[in-house]
Amino acid sequence: MQVKIPSPLFSYSKNLNVVEGQGNTILEVLNNLDNQFPGIKFRMIDEQNKIRPHMKVFLNTDEIKDLSTSVKDSDKIMIVAALSGG
């Protein structure tokens, strides 16, 4: 399935903004991405397998909070990183 990567994580995804992921749940897809791009998952998910506060995960058009949410090959996942500054 297609996974859109936010620009702050491009250094992990070899500067790719869209990558292919595999899995039956959001967590499995993120684990698959981490196998392809070591270190990327830790930037999105904390030690308790919770989405970090500055990150959002969307499945198609719905924001996902539960990493055990099922996915299909035809789904699209979008990772969004919050911007901050002053």
N, C-alpha and C positions, 0 to 999 in steps of 0.2 A: 504494500500500500504506500501511497505517497505521503511523505512527512515534510512539512515546511519548517525550516529551521530559521530562527531569528538571527539577524546580523551579529549580535554580540557573541554568538556561538560558532560563527563561521571558521574561527581558528581551529575548532575541533572537527568540523565537517569538511575540511579541505576546501573551504570557501564555496561550498555548495549550498544553495538556499533551498533546494528540494532534493530529498534523498528517498530511497526505497527502504521500507522497514517491513519486518515480518513478525507475526505473533497473533495470538487469539485474544489478547487483552492489551490495554494501553501499557501496562507494566512490561509485558512480554515484548512489545514493540520497542519500548525504551531500552530494555536489556539488549535487544538485537542491535539497536543503534550504538549502544556502548561497546558491543563486540566489534562493530565496524569502525567506530570512532572513539577510541578509549578516552575516558574522562568526561564525555559529554553528559552522561546521565547524572553525575554528581552535581553538575551545574543546574540541573532542573529539579532533582529529587534529593531530599535530605536523608539522613541516616535512618529515619523511621519510615521510609518509603512514602513520604508526604511531599506534595508539590510545594516547592519553595514559594514564599510569599510574593516574590517579584516575578514569578512565572505564571503563565496561564496556558492551559492545554485545551484545545478545541477538537472535538470529533465532529467532522462535517461543520455544522453551524452552532453546535451546542458546547458550552463550556463544561469540562469534565473535572470533577473533584475526586472521584473514586478511580484509582488506578486499576481496579479489577474489572472495569467496564469492558464488555466484549466489543471486538472490532471484526470487520470483514475486509477481505482483500480490496473491495471496491470503495472502502471508506477513505477519507482524507483526514489527516491529523495536522493541526497547525499549532506550533509552539510559539508563544508570544512572550517577549521579555519586556517588563515595564521599564520605562525610562525615568531617570531622575536627574535633578540638577537644580541650579538656582541662579 
